[in-house]
Amino acid sequence: MEEFKKILFVTTANLATNPRLVKELQLINSNPSLKAKVVLFNLGNWSDQIDAQIRKSFPEIEFAYLMQQGNHFFLGCSLQ
């Protein structure tokens, strides 16, 4: 069984507004011994549609989006 090194990225932005993160994920994708999870925000603005398009290019990477609920933030899915 192949063992993977796991990397967790946490950002206050999303993929469309964080090009450095996108470059890091491209590097992860090019290395089959690495697995990544990303915790990021659904910003609810112009960037959401672009973010969804970028995310499609990373099918091997797990994404967990935080949703803003009023003045509070809610983790919209579980991290394992």
C-alpha positions, 0 to 999 in steps of 0.5 A, a space after each residue: 500500500 502506497 503511503 501519502 504525505 498529507 498537507 492541509 491548506 487553510 486560507 481566508 480567501 478562495 481559489 479565485 482570489 488566492 493565486 499563490 494557493 492555486 500554484 501550490 495545488 498545481 505542485 501537489 497535483 504533479 507529485 503522486 505521493 502528496 495528498 491535500 485538503 483545503 479549507 477556504 471560504 465561499 465569499 458570495 461574490 464575483 469570485 465564486 463562479 471562477 472558484 468553481 471552475 478552478 476547483 474542477 481542475 483539481 479532482 484529487 484534492 478535497 475542499 471544505 468550504 466555510 460559509 458566512 452566516 451573518 456575522 458568524 462563520 459556519 463549517 459547511 462540511 466535516 473534515 476527516 
